[in-house]
């Protein structure tokens, strides 16, 4: 299986993050769970950084996927 770059061997698990707005963080989380993902952190503010709103899921292959918004 090929990774994100051509010729790169795929190794699971990987961590992928998407930067977006808060509404899409919520939509991502719901869609990911409906598609078979596992909850790793419901949408909400995280103490990591100010205004850090994120949701985390694990996909059926064991990869960690995050959607995050860093604006108020």
VOFIVO-760011 format. One record per residue (C-alpha): x, y, z; residue number from 1; residue in three letters. Coordinates in steps of 0.05 Angstrom, whole numbers. Example, Ala and Ser with C-alpha at 12.3 -4.5 7.8 and 13.67 -1.06 7.14 Angstrom:
2
@u = 246 | v = -90 | w = 156 | i = 1 | aa = ALA
@u = 273 | v = -21 | w = 143 | i = 2 | aa = SER
This chain:
72
@u = 0 | v = 0 | w = 0 | i = 1 | aa = UNK
@u = 26 | v = 70 | w = -16 | i = 2 | aa = UNK
@u = 27 | v = 126 | w = 35 | i = 3 | aa = UNK
@u = 12 | v = 199 | w = 24 | i = 4 | aa = UNK
@u = 74 | v = 208 | w = -19 | i = 5 | aa = UNK
@u = 85 | v = 165 | w = -80 | i = 6 | aa = UNK
@u = 135 | v = 109 | w = -65 | i = 7 | aa = UNK
@u = 128 | v = 117 | w = 10 | i = 8 | aa = UNK
@u = 110 | v = 53 | w = 46 | i = 9 | aa = UNK
@u = 46 | v = 58 | w = 86 | i = 10 | aa = UNK
@u = 53 | v = 46 | w = 160 | i = 11 | aa = UNK
@u = -7 | v = 47 | w = 206 | i = 12 | aa = UNK
@u = -25 | v = 83 | w = 248 | i = 13 | aa = UNK
@u = -14 | v = 153 | w = 222 | i = 14 | aa = UNK
@u = -40 | v = 219 | w = 250 | i = 15 | aa = UNK
@u = -75 | v = 267 | w = 202 | i = 16 | aa = UNK
@u = -103 | v = 335 | w = 221 | i = 17 | aa = UNK
@u = -149 | v = 381 | w = 181 | i = 18 | aa = UNK
@u = -154 | v = 455 | w = 197 | i = 19 | aa = UNK
@u = -224 | v = 483 | w = 188 | i = 20 | aa = UNK
@u = -280 | v = 521 | w = 224 | i = 21 | aa = UNK
@u = -318 | v = 498 | w = 285 | i = 22 | aa = UNK
@u = -381 | v = 477 | w = 247 | i = 23 | aa = UNK
@u = -340 | v = 432 | w = 203 | i = 24 | aa = UNK
@u = -303 | v = 403 | w = 263 | i = 25 | aa = UNK
@u = -372 | v = 381 | w = 289 | i = 26 | aa = UNK
@u = -394 | v = 355 | w = 221 | i = 27 | aa = UNK
@u = -329 | v = 317 | w = 212 | i = 28 | aa = UNK
@u = -338 | v = 283 | w = 279 | i = 29 | aa = UNK
@u = -409 | v = 261 | w = 265 | i = 30 | aa = UNK
@u = -393 | v = 237 | w = 194 | i = 31 | aa = UNK
@u = -331 | v = 199 | w = 217 | i = 32 | aa = UNK
@u = -371 | v = 162 | w = 271 | i = 33 | aa = UNK
@u = -426 | v = 146 | w = 221 | i = 34 | aa = UNK
@u = -374 | v = 118 | w = 173 | i = 35 | aa = UNK
@u = -346 | v = 70 | w = 226 | i = 36 | aa = UNK
@u = -296 | v = 113 | w = 262 | i = 37 | aa = UNK
@u = -285 | v = 107 | w = 337 | i = 38 | aa = UNK
@u = -291 | v = 166 | w = 385 | i = 39 | aa = UNK
@u = -224 | v = 190 | w = 411 | i = 40 | aa = UNK
@u = -248 | v = 259 | w = 434 | i = 41 | aa = UNK
@u = -314 | v = 293 | w = 420 | i = 42 | aa = UNK
@u = -314 | v = 364 | w = 392 | i = 43 | aa = UNK
@u = -294 | v = 416 | w = 444 | i = 44 | aa = UNK
@u = -243 | v = 465 | w = 470 | i = 45 | aa = UNK
@u = -176 | v = 434 | w = 489 | i = 46 | aa = UNK
@u = -128 | v = 463 | w = 540 | i = 47 | aa = UNK
@u = -70 | v = 456 | w = 491 | i = 48 | aa = UNK
@u = -75 | v = 527 | w = 461 | i = 49 | aa = UNK
@u = -124 | v = 585 | w = 468 | i = 50 | aa = UNK
@u = -186 | v = 575 | w = 424 | i = 51 | aa = UNK
@u = -163 | v = 504 | w = 405 | i = 52 | aa = UNK
@u = -228 | v = 469 | w = 385 | i = 53 | aa = UNK
@u = -218 | v = 398 | w = 360 | i = 54 | aa = UNK
@u = -249 | v = 330 | w = 351 | i = 55 | aa = UNK
@u = -211 | v = 264 | w = 346 | i = 56 | aa = UNK
@u = -230 | v = 197 | w = 316 | i = 57 | aa = UNK
@u = -195 | v = 132 | w = 299 | i = 58 | aa = UNK
@u = -212 | v = 104 | w = 231 | i = 59 | aa = UNK
@u = -225 | v = 30 | w = 219 | i = 60 | aa = UNK
@u = -152 | v = 20 | w = 199 | i = 61 | aa = UNK
@u = -128 | v = 49 | w = 266 | i = 62 | aa = UNK
@u = -106 | v = 117 | w = 241 | i = 63 | aa = UNK
@u = -117 | v = 179 | w = 284 | i = 64 | aa = UNK
@u = -154 | v = 234 | w = 249 | i = 65 | aa = UNK
@u = -167 | v = 303 | w = 277 | i = 66 | aa = UNK
@u = -206 | v = 364 | w = 254 | i = 67 | aa = UNK
@u = -185 | v = 429 | w = 289 | i = 68 | aa = UNK
@u = -204 | v = 502 | w = 291 | i = 69 | aa = UNK
@u = -157 | v = 552 | w = 324 | i = 70 | aa = UNK
@u = -200 | v = 614 | w = 321 | i = 71 | aa = UNK
@u = -253 | v = 638 | w = 370 | i = 72 | aa = UNK
